[in-house]
Amino acid sequence: MAANPYAPLRVCGFLALGAALICACANPDRRADAIAGSLHFEKQIETGKDFRHVVYRNSAAARDGILHIYIEGDGNPYWQPEIIATDPTARNPLMLRLMALDSARSVYLGRPCYLALYQDGACGAVFWTLRRYGPEVLDSMEAVLRAEIAKSGATQVTLFGHSGGGTLAVLLAQRVDAVARVVTIGANLDLPAWCALHHFAPLVGSLNPADQPLRRTDLQTLHLVGENDANTPPSLIEAAARARGGEPVRVVAHFDHRCCWESAWPQILRENP
């Protein structure tokens, strides 16, 4: 991982609030395609509103109208603390590995500009730095999400999101009524509090889940967090969940931001079919 993938937005040592410049000169190895191929997942590139998205689908047949959507975390927005990455894709995609444990029909919904799509015309580094949870990102992901739901004929949709993917999941669920349940892992639910904790520049242009109106009251939500998570500590998530109307939080002993969710995932899936 980058030494500090969530550093304040600086470009080659100069503060660049809102800039969409790319300085990184190294393109790190990507594992998502290799992992997906080894699992016989189908890969397609789907068009959302303003962006294209890589989508991986498992081969499970639809059952009982169930569809699971997996959303990855922020990956590596920064190559080094002060240098924005050319391609922010996660080197170790946790959500793709968790989807491999899922026997239900499942889709890994790629984020705009991730998974080697960073050269697309609509892309700019601002969409994996300051505006990583911005309305443009959400609008495009919503379009693909609705299309996947329509293709599957699903009537019971669950969104699973890790870290920043959990942030996007809770924001998307408020937009799409077909989503019945959201399960997050170490989600960034209060952007100003998280930035203050880590002494990062504010994510100007991103939507903050902690202060967004909760349009839906029927949504089932569970926030998971490891007791040793230093990125999104339990206290931060618990405070944000209270601000969101008292959403349930489960602190998992001995786990941290990335470890050891694969061992717990079969039980999580049984609880959240």
N, C-alpha and C positions, 0 to 999 in steps of 0.2 A: 504494500500500500504506500501511497504518497506519505511523506513525512508528516504532513498536516493537510489533509484533503479539504478541510473546511476553513482554511485561513482567510483573513480579510482579502477582498478583491484587490490585488495589486498586480500590475503588469510590469515585469522586469524592474521592480523596485519603485515604480511610480504609482501612487494611488490613482485608481481609475474607476470611480463610482459610476456604475451604469455602462461602462465601456464594454464593447463586445469584441475585444481584440484577443488574438491567440498568439502566445509566445512560445509555447513548449515546442521543443525541437525533437522530442522522442515520442515514438508511438509504442506504448507498452503492449506486451503480448496479450492476446484475448483468448479466453478459454470457453466462452459461452457456446460457440458453434461446435467445438469439439465435444463438450459435455452433452449438448443437445443431440448431436449425431450419434454418440455412443448409446444414448437412451432411446434412439429411434423416434425422436420428436420431429414433427413436421415444422419446417421453417417457411414463413412467408413474410413479405413486406407489405404492410397495409397502409393506406393513406387515411390520415385523420382529417382535421380541418386545415391546418397550415403546415403540418409536418408528416413525414413518413415514420412508420414504427415497425421494428422487427417484432414478429409474433412467433412464438413456439407453441405448438399444440401437442398434447400427448395423444395416444391412440385409443384411449378409453372410450367405450361407447357411452352415449348419453343414458343416464338412468335416473328415474324419478325427477326429471327436470332440473337436475343439479349441475351447476357450472361453477368451477373455482377459478379465480383470476389471481395471478401472482405478480406483484410489482416489486422490482428490485430497489435497493437503496441508492444513494447518491453516487456510489462508485468512487471515482478519483477525479473530482473537478480540478484539482491542482496537481501538477507534476512534482513541484517543489513548493514550499510555503509561499513563495512570491511569484510563481510562474504558473499560469493557467494551462491545464492539460489540453492537448489537441483533441483527444478523444477521452471522454470521462468514464467510459465503460468499466464496470467492476471487473477486476482481475479474478476474483473468487466469488462467483455469483451464488450467494446463499439461497436465494429464492428458487433458482433453477434446480439446485440440489434438493430443496424441500419438495418441489413439485414432483421430483422423481419418486418420492415416497407416497404419492397420492394416487389412489386407484379410481378416483372420480374423474370425469371429464374436466380437463384443466387447460388453462391458457396462460402463458407467460407473456405479459403485455409490456413490450419495451417502451422506454421513455423516448421523447423526441431527441434526436441527435445522438443517441447512444447506439452502441453495437455497430460502430463503423459508419453511421449515417451523418457524422458531424460535418461532412462536406456538402450536404444538401443546401440548396439555396436559401431556405428559410432559417437555417441554423446559424447561431452565433454563440460565443462562449457565455454570453449573459444568460442563456437558457439552461446552463448547468452550473451557474454561479448565483448571481443575485436573484434572477427570476426563475429559479429551478422549480418553484411551486407557484408560478405566475398564472394568470388567467389564460394566456396563450397555450401554455403547456396543458392545463386542465381541459380546455376546450377541445384540443386535438385528441387527448387520451379519451375523453368522454365519447367522441365520435367513434373511435375504434371499439371501445367497450360496448357501446350500444349495438354496433355491427356484429360483434362476437356473440352477444346475447341473442340477437335476432337469428343468426346462423344456427345456433345450437337449439333454439326453441326452449331455452331454459326458463324455468319459473322460480327457481331458488338459487340465487347467485350470492356467493361469498367472495369478498375481496380479502386477500392476504397481502400485507405489506411490511417490509423490513426497513427500519430507519426512515430515511426520506421517502421510501416507497410507502411506508405507513402513513406519512403525512399526506401524500397524494391519495391514498385509499380513503381516508376519512373525509377528505374534501370531495372526492368523486362520489362517494356514497350519498352525500346530501343532494346530489344532482340527478341521480339515476334511481328511480323508484323500484326498479327490478332488483336492485341489490337489497338482500334481506339481512346480511350480516357482514361485519368487518372485524378482522382479527389483525392486530398490529404487533410487531416485535420491535421494541426499542424505538418507537416512533417519536419524531420531533413534533410535538403537539403545541409548543409555545415558542415561536421563533425568536422574539426578543429575549426571553429568559434564557434560551439555549445559547444565543449569541453572546449575551452578557456573561454567562457561565464560562465560556471558552475565550472571551475577549476577542470576538470576531466582529467584523463590520456588519451592520444590519443587512438583512436580505431584502433590500429595497425592491419593491415590485412583486414580491411573493405574498401569497395569502396566508394568514396566520390562523390555524385551526382553533386556537384558544378563544379568538374573538369573532369568529364567523357565526352568523345566525344559524341555529339548528332548525332547519325547515321540517325535518322529519322526526317524529316521536316514536315510530314503529321500528326503528333500526336497532338490531342487536349488535352490540359493540363489546369487544374485549381487548384490552391493552396488556400485552405481555412485556415484561422487562426483567432482565437478569439482576440479581441483587448486587453483582459486581460490575454493572454497566457504568463505565466512567464517561461515556459519550452522552447518553441520555439517562442520567441517574433516576432511580425510582422516585425520589422526592420531586424531581422536575415533572415526571409523567403524572404522578398522583395529583400534583397541584393543577396541572393543565386539565386533567380529567374532571376534577371538581369544577373548574371553570366551564366545562362543557356539560354541566348538568349532572355530574356525579357518575360518569361512565366507569364501569368496573375495571380495576387494575389488578393483575396478578403478578406478584414478584416471585421469580423462580430462583430458589436457592442455588448458589454456586455457579450460575450462568453469568455471562457478561454480554457485550453487545453482539458478538458473533458466535460464541461458544455457549452451549453445546446443543443447539436447537434441533439438530437432526435426531438426537436421541429422544427428544420429547415430542417430535412431530406426529408420530402415529397416534398418540393419545390425544393431542390437540385436534387432529382430524376426526377422531371418534366423537369428541365433544362438540365439534362444529361441522356436521356432515354437509 
